[in-house]
Amino acid sequence: MHNFEFVNSTKLIFGTDAMNKIAENAKLFGKKVFVTYGGGSIKKNGIYEKVMDQLKDFTVEEFAGIEPNPRVETLRIAIAQAKKFQPDLVLAVGGGSVIDASKLIIAATHYDGDAWDFLVKLDTEPEKYIPLASVLTMSATGSEMNRGSVITNWTEHIKTHFGKEQTLPKFSILDPQNLYSLPSDQSAYGVIDTYSHILEQYINTTKDAPLQDRWSEGVLHTLIENGSITISDPKNYAARANIMLSATMALNGLVAMGVDQDWATHGIEHQFSAFYDIPHAAGLAIITPRWMKVVKESKLAKLAQYGRRVFNIAGTSDAEVAELAIAATYDFFKSLQVKMSMTEWNIDNKHFALMTERLVQHGVGKPNLTAKEIGQILEDCLK
């Protein structure tokens, strides 16, 4: 196990009464709240009304229309509005895209330069950060309890990330009932994104980190046991609660303590969604088993452990177990009724050369994937 430091200061408020605690937590930061959200589904499922009832004694401004794979072009408009409003708190009501977008808003509101600087200049700092809180309406990214933010520059076809300690939400409201109205594909994407987050941290070559392995395996088992239930029985509270907590725990730094992390599948997917409007987790479902095949030899022991412990695959040969584990991963994703090739998304190899060049330049995977390996993964994603 490697040396590490761990800090996570986000307050989680979880359960059936969580929505009733927005006001008492928001008032600790002031009376002006900037509410951000996406396409308006929260106005159809009752969440908006509950939030606004909690904020009835606050001065509120709203910014709607944050898209999946949030774009800096949209967020520049939101930031301009926030600069005029000068909120005491930004309350993100949505899933990972809305929360990620709001992290850029809280960083750039008190910054004189362009918001994209936070993504491309690591030393960019504002005069101050606005406190951030969230009301989670889709569980996937863990953004409600981590500092990370992924933003797309659609003009330049670049998707990248930033995160500071100051971008950790101060508090997050997690009511599993808020997930009841999710479409089945969004429920599936949440499970897949969470699963992929664990694999990025679990499929490593770090020695002597058994506790982290068992934590990771516990989350994977929970996703497998509950994932399909959230699709067939969307108002199953227990299944929704288990998925919601799994997503948060998958990327709040817990399972990453002292272990190597890979993040190749995410790096590759960011290239796909920088050029095509494919949902993030839809891309991960396609990329992950193809990535596993390419790194099988270098990560054989861990893939075999994964097969034995997560899928109960018997076998004396690590190579055989690893191969079956890769197939089982593919089958699990497919069982969630998602597309399993980029061709099904009408994506071809037009941008593969540029995507490969970018990935090699920035380095992706641990150890870094070669251009040949990246090319193989990309081509396999079409099949």
DRENLUM-456832 format. One record per residue (C-alpha): x, y, z; residue in three letters; chain; residue number from 1. Coordinates in pm, 1 decimal. Layout:
PT         c1         c2         c3   residu   chaine   num
PT          X          Y          Z      ala        A   NUM
...
***
This chain:
PT         c1         c2         c3   residu   chaine   num
PT        0.0        0.0        0.0      met        A     1
PT      123.0      349.1      -88.7      his        A     2
PT      136.6      648.3      144.8      asn        A     3
PT     -171.5      868.4      121.3      phe        A     4
PT     -361.3     1161.2      270.1      glu        A     5
PT     -739.4     1157.2      284.2      phe        A     6
PT     -972.6     1451.1      344.5      val        A     7
PT    -1342.8     1466.2      261.2      asn        A     8
PT    -1545.8     1732.8      436.1      ser        A     9
PT    -1882.7     1693.5      258.8      thr        A    10
PT    -2180.1     1645.0      487.3      lys        A    11
PT    -2410.5     1372.6      354.5      leu        A    12
PT    -2779.8     1396.6      443.1      ile        A    13
PT    -2932.8     1066.2      336.8      phe        A    14
PT    -3282.3      921.1      353.1      gly        A    15
PT    -3653.5      980.9      323.9      thr        A    16
PT    -3649.1     1307.3      521.7      asp        A    17
PT    -3336.6     1453.4      360.4      ala        A    18
PT    -3527.9     1701.5      141.3      met        A    19
PT    -3670.3     1863.4      454.5      asn        A    20
PT    -3321.8     1964.2      567.5      lys        A    21
PT    -3219.8     2189.7      278.7      ile        A    22
PT    -3312.2     2517.4      447.7      ala        A    23
PT    -3149.4     2446.6      783.2      glu        A    24
PT    -2821.4     2364.1      611.5      asn        A    25
PT    -2838.0     2638.0      347.2      ala        A    26
PT    -2893.2     2914.6      603.6      lys        A    27
PT    -2546.7     2849.3      746.4      leu        A    28
PT    -2402.0     3014.5      434.5      phe        A    29
PT    -2631.0     3313.4      384.8      gly        A    30
PT    -2962.9     3416.5      233.3      lys        A    31
PT    -2889.2     3433.3     -141.7      lys        A    32
PT    -2903.0     3100.8     -325.4      val        A    33
PT    -2825.0     3039.1     -692.4      phe        A    34
PT    -3011.4     2723.3     -797.9      val        A    35
PT    -2877.6     2534.1    -1098.6      thr        A    36
PT    -3043.8     2247.3    -1282.3      tyr        A    37
PT    -3073.5     2075.5    -1618.4      gly        A    38
PT    -3347.8     2030.6    -1872.5      gly        A    39
PT    -3644.2     2080.8    -1644.3      gly        A    40
PT    -3734.3     1726.5    -1537.9      ser        A    41
PT    -3727.4     1843.9    -1174.6      ile        A    42
PT    -4037.3     2051.7    -1251.9      lys        A    43
PT    -4222.6     1740.0    -1367.2      lys        A    44
PT    -4131.6     1504.0    -1083.1      asn        A    45
PT    -4196.2     1738.4     -790.2      gly        A    46
PT    -3836.2     1792.4     -684.1      ile        A    47
PT    -3830.9     2157.6     -792.8      tyr        A    48
PT    -4137.5     2234.4     -582.9      glu        A    49
PT    -3983.1     2072.1     -274.6      lys        A    50
PT    -3658.0     2263.2     -318.5      val        A    51
PT    -3831.0     2596.7     -367.5      met        A    52
PT    -4054.6     2538.0      -65.8      asp        A    53
PT    -3740.2     2489.8      141.5      gln        A    54
PT    -3595.0     2811.0       -3.9      leu        A    55
PT    -3907.1     3026.5       42.0      lys        A    56
PT    -3730.3     3249.3      295.7      asp        A    57
PT    -3421.3     3292.9       77.2      phe        A    58
PT    -3349.6     3523.8     -214.7      thr        A    59
PT    -3323.7     3284.1     -509.5      val        A    60
PT    -3211.6     3303.1     -870.0      glu        A    61
PT    -3217.0     3007.3    -1107.6      glu        A    62
PT    -3011.4     2889.2    -1400.1      phe        A    63
PT    -3162.9     2608.7    -1607.3      ala        A    64
PT    -3047.5     2422.1    -1915.7      gly        A    65
PT    -2720.8     2261.7    -1804.6      ile        A    66
PT    -2673.7     1978.2    -2052.6      glu        A    67
PT    -2523.8     1629.9    -2010.7      pro        A    68
PT    -2148.1     1653.4    -2063.7      asn        A    69
PT    -2180.5     2018.5    -1949.2      pro        A    70
PT    -2036.2     2271.9    -2189.6      arg        A    71
PT    -1825.2     2569.2    -2096.1      val        A    72
PT    -2014.4     2768.1    -2357.9      glu        A    73
PT    -2332.5     2727.7    -2150.5      thr        A    74
PT    -2155.6     2784.9    -1821.7      leu        A    75
PT    -2010.3     3116.8    -1930.7      arg        A    76
PT    -2371.2     3241.7    -1943.2      ile        A    77
PT    -2444.4     3097.5    -1597.8      ala        A    78
PT    -2128.8     3253.2    -1454.5      ile        A    79
PT    -2219.1     3594.4    -1593.9      ala        A    80
PT    -2556.6     3567.8    -1418.1      gln        A    81
PT    -2391.6     3458.8    -1092.9      ala        A    82
PT    -2150.6     3753.1    -1110.2      lys        A    83
PT    -2448.2     3989.4    -1111.7      lys        A    84
PT    -2641.0     3801.7     -842.7      phe        A    85
PT    -2346.2     3742.9     -606.3      gln        A    86
PT    -2491.5     3436.9     -428.2      pro        A    87
PT    -2390.4     3312.1      -85.4      asp        A    88
PT    -2449.4     2952.6     -193.5      leu        A    89
PT    -2486.7     2763.4     -520.0      val        A    90
PT    -2735.3     2476.0     -492.4      leu        A    91
PT    -2700.3     2221.8     -772.9      ala        A    92
PT    -3019.8     2020.8     -822.7      val        A    93
PT    -2945.1     1732.0    -1054.6      gly        A    94
PT    -2697.8     1459.2    -1131.9      gly        A    95
PT    -2326.9     1468.1    -1199.0      gly        A    96
PT    -2344.5     1703.6    -1494.7      ser        A    97
PT    -2527.4     1973.8    -1300.0      val        A    98
PT    -2300.7     1935.8     -997.5      ile        A    99
PT    -1985.2     1934.0    -1210.2      asp        A   100
PT    -2105.1     2244.1    -1391.3      ala        A   101
PT    -2180.6     2415.0    -1062.2      ser        A   102
PT    -1825.0     2351.9     -944.7      lys        A   103
PT    -1701.9     2563.7    -1232.4      leu        A   104
PT    -1961.0     2829.9    -1148.1      ile        A   105
PT    -1845.6     2854.8     -785.2      ile        A   106
PT    -1484.5     2879.5     -899.6      ala        A   107
PT    -1526.3     3129.6    -1182.9      ala        A   108
PT    -1778.8     3374.2    -1037.0      thr        A   109
PT    -1505.0     3560.7     -849.8      his        A   110
PT    -1246.1     3527.2    -1127.2      tyr        A   111
PT    -1169.7     3795.0    -1385.0      asp        A   112
PT    -1048.4     3560.7    -1660.9      gly        A   113
PT    -1225.7     3301.7    -1871.9      asp        A   114
PT    -1382.0     3001.6    -1698.8      ala        A   115
PT    -1198.4     2757.9    -1926.1      trp        A   116
PT     -873.7     2864.1    -1754.1      asp        A   117
PT     -966.2     2637.2    -1462.5      phe        A   118
PT     -955.6     2338.1    -1698.0      leu        A   119
PT     -630.1     2415.5    -1877.4      val        A   120
PT     -423.0     2614.6    -1626.6      lys        A   121
PT     -384.3     2411.7    -1309.1      leu        A   122
PT     -268.1     2708.1    -1102.2      asp        A   123
PT     -577.9     2918.8    -1176.5      thr        A   124
PT     -729.5     3058.5     -856.3      glu        A   125
PT    -1022.5     3295.6     -804.2      pro        A   126
PT    -1050.1     3569.7     -546.3      glu        A   127
PT    -1275.4     3330.2     -355.7      lys        A   128
PT    -1492.4     3021.7     -408.9      tyr        A   129
PT    -1865.7     3028.6     -346.7      ile        A   130
PT    -1988.1     2745.6     -121.2      pro        A   131
PT    -2159.2     2462.3     -311.6      leu        A   132
PT    -2434.3     2222.0     -207.6      ala        A   133
PT    -2629.3     1964.4     -403.1      ser        A   134
PT    -2963.2     1788.6     -421.3      val        A   135
PT    -2895.5     1463.1     -602.1      leu        A   136
PT    -3145.9     1349.9     -866.3      thr        A   137
PT    -2932.0     1086.5    -1039.9      met        A   138
PT    -2664.3      867.6     -885.0      ser        A   139
PT    -2361.7      802.3    -1102.2      ala        A   140
PT    -2059.8     1029.6    -1079.8      thr        A   141
PT    -2015.0     1070.8     -705.7      gly        A   142
PT    -1977.9     1444.5     -769.5      ser        A   143
PT    -2195.1     1506.2     -464.1      glu        A   144
PT    -1901.8     1400.2     -242.9      met        A   145
PT    -1587.7     1469.0     -444.3      asn        A   146
PT    -1400.9     1767.1     -580.5      arg        A   147
PT    -1392.2     1656.8     -944.2      gly        A   148
PT    -1559.9     1835.9    -1232.3      ser        A   149
PT    -1561.4     1728.8    -1598.2      val        A   150
PT    -1640.1     2000.2    -1853.4      ile        A   151
PT    -1661.0     1997.1    -2233.4      thr        A   152
PT    -1541.5     2270.7    -2465.3      asn        A   153
PT    -1770.3     2192.0    -2759.4      trp        A   154
PT    -1613.2     2455.2    -2982.0      thr        A   155
PT    -1270.2     2290.9    -2957.9      glu        A   156
PT    -1397.7     1933.2    -2902.2      his        A   157
PT    -1208.0     1898.6    -2575.6      ile        A   158
PT    -1340.3     1732.7    -2262.0      lys        A   159
PT    -1127.9     1755.5    -1949.2      thr        A   160
PT    -1146.8     1795.8    -1573.2      his        A   161
PT    -1043.7     2001.7    -1274.5      phe        A   162
PT    -1097.4     1989.2     -901.8      gly        A   163
PT     -985.3     2171.0     -590.0      lys        A   164
PT    -1047.8     2110.8     -223.3      glu        A   165
PT    -1275.3     2415.8     -237.2      gln        A   166
PT    -1500.4     2248.6     -495.6      thr        A   167
PT    -1610.7     1977.5     -251.8      leu        A   168
PT    -1981.3     2033.0     -180.0      pro        A   169
PT    -2046.1     2159.3      171.9      lys        A   170
PT    -2350.7     1936.2      201.4      phe        A   171
PT    -2542.2     1701.4      -26.3      ser        A   172
PT    -2903.9     1590.7       -2.0      ile        A   173
PT    -2947.7     1223.1      -94.6      leu        A   174
PT    -3307.5     1101.2      -99.0      asp        A   175
PT    -3340.6      773.7     -294.1      pro        A   176
PT    -3702.4      865.8     -373.0      gln        A   177
PT    -3567.6     1139.4     -601.6      asn        A   178
PT    -3450.2      863.0     -836.3      leu        A   179
PT    -3792.9      702.0     -881.9      tyr        A   180
PT    -3878.3      892.1    -1199.8      ser        A   181
PT    -3550.7      829.5    -1382.3      leu        A   182
PT    -3589.3      673.1    -1728.8      pro        A   183
PT    -3458.6      317.2    -1746.2      ser        A   184
PT    -3157.4      412.8    -1957.3      asp        A   185
PT    -3052.8      677.6    -1704.5      gln        A   186
PT    -3083.9      422.7    -1424.6      ser        A   187
PT    -2864.3      184.1    -1621.2      ala        A   188
PT    -2606.6      455.4    -1693.6      tyr        A   189
PT    -2583.6      536.3    -1324.3      gly        A   190
PT    -2501.9      175.5    -1241.0      val        A   191
PT    -2245.6      151.2    -1522.1      ile        A   192
PT    -2071.9      477.6    -1434.6      asp        A   193
PT    -2040.7      371.2    -1071.9      thr        A   194
PT    -1914.5       26.6    -1171.2      tyr        A   195
PT    -1654.8      181.9    -1399.2      ser        A   196
PT    -1535.8      417.6    -1125.9      his        A   197
PT    -1464.4      121.1     -903.5      ile        A   198
PT    -1282.2      -69.0    -1178.2      leu        A   199
PT    -1056.4      231.2    -1248.2      glu        A   200
PT     -935.9      210.0     -889.5      gln        A   201
PT     -960.8     -166.6     -834.8      tyr        A   202
PT     -791.3     -309.4    -1146.0      ile        A   203
PT     -445.0     -212.4    -1025.7      asn        A   204
PT     -116.7     -382.1     -943.1      thr        A   205
PT      -79.1     -237.9     -593.0      thr        A   206
PT       33.7     -495.0     -337.3      lys        A   207
PT      -93.1     -529.5       17.6      asp        A   208
PT     -415.7     -329.6       -5.4      ala        A   209
PT     -671.0     -599.1       83.3      pro        A   210
PT     -913.1     -367.4      260.9      leu        A   211
PT     -944.3     -140.8      -42.3      gln        A   212
PT    -1001.3     -447.6     -260.2      asp        A   213
PT    -1278.9     -573.8      -33.9      arg        A   214
PT    -1445.5     -231.8      -24.4      trp        A   215
PT    -1437.0     -220.5     -403.2      ser        A   216
PT    -1569.3     -573.5     -439.3      glu        A   217
PT    -1849.7     -492.1     -197.1      gly        A   218
PT    -1963.4     -202.5     -414.0      val        A   219
PT    -1943.1     -415.2     -729.9      leu        A   220
PT    -2153.1     -690.7     -569.7      his        A   221
PT    -2409.2     -433.0     -457.4      thr        A   222
PT    -2436.0     -291.0     -809.8      leu        A   223
PT    -2481.1     -635.1     -963.5      ile        A   224
PT    -2743.6     -733.4     -705.8      glu        A   225
PT    -2945.3     -411.1     -728.6      asn        A   226
PT    -2881.9     -267.9    -1075.2      gly        A   227
PT    -3147.1     -452.8    -1271.1      ser        A   228
PT    -3402.7     -402.0     -992.5      ile        A   229
PT    -3388.6      -25.6    -1037.4      thr        A   230
PT    -3484.5      -76.8    -1401.6      ile        A   231
PT    -3760.9     -335.1    -1355.8      ser        A   232
PT    -3894.2     -186.3    -1030.4      asp        A   233
PT    -3796.0      183.2    -1033.4      pro        A   234
PT    -3974.9      265.4     -705.6      lys        A   235
PT    -3797.6       -5.2     -507.8      asn        A   236
PT    -3660.6      208.8     -225.6      tyr        A   237
PT    -3405.2      -41.1      -98.8      ala        A   238
PT    -3250.9      -91.8     -444.0      ala        A   239
PT    -3242.4      282.2     -513.6      arg        A   240
PT    -3084.8      349.2     -174.8      ala        A   241
PT    -2817.3       84.5     -228.8      asn        A   242
PT    -2730.2      219.9     -574.0      ile        A   243
PT    -2728.5      579.4     -450.4      met        A   244
PT    -2488.9      510.5     -164.3      leu        A   245
PT    -2271.3      290.3     -386.7      ser        A   246
PT    -2227.7      571.8     -637.5      ala        A   247
PT    -2126.5      814.7     -365.5      thr        A   248
PT    -1882.8      574.4     -201.3      met        A   249
PT    -1730.9      472.5     -535.1      ala        A   250
PT    -1568.9      809.2     -595.7      leu        A   251
PT    -1532.0      995.0     -267.7      asn        A   252
PT    -1171.0      884.5     -223.8      gly        A   253
PT    -1239.8      589.6        4.5      leu        A   254
PT    -1149.1      298.7     -224.3      val        A   255
PT     -860.3      498.3     -376.7      ala        A   256
PT     -665.4      519.2      -51.1      met        A   257
PT     -309.7      401.3     -106.3      gly        A   258
PT     -364.8      229.5     -441.0      val        A   259
PT     -272.4      302.6     -802.6      asp        A   260
PT     -552.9      430.9    -1021.8      gln        A   261
PT     -589.5      380.9    -1395.2      asp        A   262
PT     -865.4      598.7    -1550.8      trp        A   263
PT     -792.5      482.2    -1905.4      ala        A   264
PT    -1155.8      406.0    -1987.1      thr        A   265
PT    -1262.5      750.5    -1870.0      his        A   266
PT     -985.9      919.3    -2067.0      gly        A   267
PT    -1088.7      733.0    -2382.0      ile        A   268
PT    -1457.9      803.5    -2326.3      glu        A   269
PT    -1386.5     1174.5    -2284.2      his        A   270
PT    -1250.4     1172.1    -2636.7      gln        A   271
PT    -1565.9     1007.9    -2770.1      phe        A   272
PT    -1802.4     1249.9    -2598.2      ser        A   273
PT    -1587.7     1547.7    -2697.4      ala        A   274
PT    -1677.8     1471.3    -3059.6      phe        A   275
PT    -2013.5     1296.0    -3024.1      tyr        A   276
PT    -2308.6     1362.3    -2793.5      asp        A   277
PT    -2298.5     1012.7    -2644.9      ile        A   278
PT    -2393.2      974.5    -2276.4      pro        A   279
PT    -2079.6      930.5    -2068.0      his        A   280
PT    -2173.2      594.8    -1916.3      ala        A   281
PT    -2298.4      465.1    -2250.4      ala        A   282
PT    -1943.7      510.2    -2375.9      gly        A   283
PT    -1795.4      348.5    -2065.9      leu        A   284
PT    -2009.8       37.6    -2110.5      ala        A   285
PT    -1866.2       -9.6    -2458.3      ile        A   286
PT    -1504.9       80.7    -2378.9      ile        A   287
PT    -1454.5     -106.6    -2050.6      thr        A   288
PT    -1455.7     -470.8    -2169.3      pro        A   289
PT    -1244.7     -375.5    -2473.6      arg        A   290
PT     -993.2     -204.2    -2246.2      trp        A   291
PT     -984.5     -511.9    -2023.1      met        A   292
PT     -889.1     -730.1    -2317.6      lys        A   293
PT     -596.6     -506.3    -2409.6      val        A   294
PT     -457.5     -482.0    -2053.1      val        A   295
PT     -531.1     -844.3    -1962.0      lys        A   296
PT     -168.1     -956.2    -1958.3      glu        A   297
PT      -36.5     -660.1    -1759.6      ser        A   298
PT     -317.5     -681.7    -1501.1      lys        A   299
PT     -380.6    -1055.8    -1513.6      leu        A   300
PT     -366.1    -1127.6    -1141.7      ala        A   301
PT     -615.2     -857.4    -1050.3      lys        A   302
PT     -853.7     -945.7    -1334.8      leu        A   303
PT     -845.9    -1307.0    -1220.9      ala        A   304
PT     -912.4    -1198.8     -861.8      gln        A   305
PT    -1200.8     -987.5     -989.9      tyr        A   306
PT    -1344.8    -1287.9    -1175.2      gly        A   307
PT    -1320.6    -1519.1     -875.8      arg        A   308
PT    -1442.3    -1279.7     -608.8      arg        A   309
PT    -1706.0    -1080.6     -796.4      val        A   310
PT    -1845.5    -1334.4    -1044.5      phe        A   311
PT    -1751.3    -1654.9     -854.9      asn        A   312
PT    -1573.2    -1790.8    -1161.2      ile        A   313
PT    -1396.1    -2119.0    -1088.8      ala        A   314
PT    -1074.9    -2214.9    -1261.7      gly        A   315
PT     -709.2    -2277.0    -1191.4      thr        A   316
PT     -577.3    -2068.8    -1479.9      ser        A   317
PT     -566.2    -1694.9    -1420.0      asp        A   318
PT     -582.5    -1636.4    -1794.6      ala        A   319
PT     -901.0    -1839.4    -1829.1      glu        A   320
PT    -1067.1    -1674.5    -1528.9      val        A   321
PT     -970.1    -1326.5    -1650.7      ala        A   322
PT    -1114.0    -1394.5    -1996.0      glu        A   323
PT    -1440.4    -1517.4    -1843.3      leu        A   324
PT    -1448.9    -1214.4    -1612.1      ala        A   325
PT    -1421.0     -981.5    -1911.6      ile        A   326
PT    -1710.6    -1162.6    -2078.7      ala        A   327
PT    -1913.1    -1145.8    -1756.5      ala        A   328
PT    -1856.6     -770.0    -1737.1      thr        A   329
PT    -1980.1     -729.5    -2094.7      tyr        A   330
PT    -2284.3     -946.3    -2020.3      asp        A   331
PT    -2367.7     -750.9    -1704.4      phe        A   332
PT    -2365.2     -420.8    -1888.9      phe        A   333
PT    -2569.1     -570.9    -2172.3      lys        A   334
PT    -2823.1     -704.6    -1921.4      ser        A   335
PT    -2895.8     -342.7    -1829.2      leu        A   336
PT    -3029.1     -298.1    -2183.6      gln        A   337
PT    -2767.9      -55.4    -2313.7      val        A   338
PT    -2598.1      -46.0    -2653.5      lys        A   339
PT    -2268.7     -231.8    -2657.7      met        A   340
PT    -2095.9      -91.4    -2966.7      ser        A   341
PT    -2017.9      257.7    -3091.4      met        A   342
PT    -2162.2      160.1    -3429.2      thr        A   343
PT    -2504.7      143.9    -3263.1      glu        A   344
PT    -2452.9      512.1    -3177.6      trp        A   345
PT    -2371.0      588.4    -3543.4      asn        A   346
PT    -2007.8      656.0    -3452.6      ile        A   347
PT    -1731.5      563.9    -3696.2      asp        A   348
PT    -1351.2      589.5    -3693.6      asn        A   349
PT    -1337.8      937.9    -3849.1      lys        A   350
PT    -1170.1     1099.4    -3547.0      his        A   351
PT     -972.5      798.2    -3419.5      phe        A   352
PT     -634.1      926.3    -3535.5      ala        A   353
PT     -676.5     1258.6    -3355.3      leu        A   354
PT     -823.7     1089.1    -3048.1      met        A   355
PT     -526.8      851.7    -3031.2      thr        A   356
PT     -280.0     1136.3    -3075.9      glu        A   357
PT     -436.7     1330.0    -2789.3      arg        A   358
PT     -445.8     1028.1    -2558.8      leu        A   359
PT      -81.7      942.7    -2622.8      val        A   360
PT       21.5     1304.6    -2576.0      gln        A   361
PT     -148.4     1337.2    -2238.3      his        A   362
PT      -84.5      980.4    -2125.7      gly        A   363
PT     -374.2      753.3    -2042.6      val        A   364
PT     -379.3      443.8    -1823.4      gly        A   365
PT     -131.8      310.2    -1570.2      lys        A   366
PT      103.7      212.0    -1719.5      pro        A   367
PT       34.4      444.1    -2011.0      asn        A   368
PT     -129.1      279.3    -2308.6      leu        A   369
PT       61.2      287.3    -2636.6      thr        A   370
PT      -81.2      425.2    -2959.5      ala        A   371
PT     -121.1       67.6    -3083.9      lys        A   372
PT     -314.3      -36.0    -2772.2      glu        A   373
PT     -536.8      270.1    -2787.1      ile        A   374
PT     -604.5      209.9    -3155.0      gly        A   375
PT     -699.6     -149.3    -3080.5      gln        A   376
PT     -947.5      -41.8    -2810.3      ile        A   377
PT    -1104.6      219.3    -3036.9      leu        A   378
PT    -1145.6      -20.0    -3328.8      glu        A   379
PT    -1286.3     -293.1    -3102.5      asp        A   380
PT    -1549.5      -46.8    -2977.5      cys        A   381
PT    -1700.5      -44.0    -3327.5      leu        A   382
PT    -1765.1     -419.3    -3323.5      lys        A   383
***
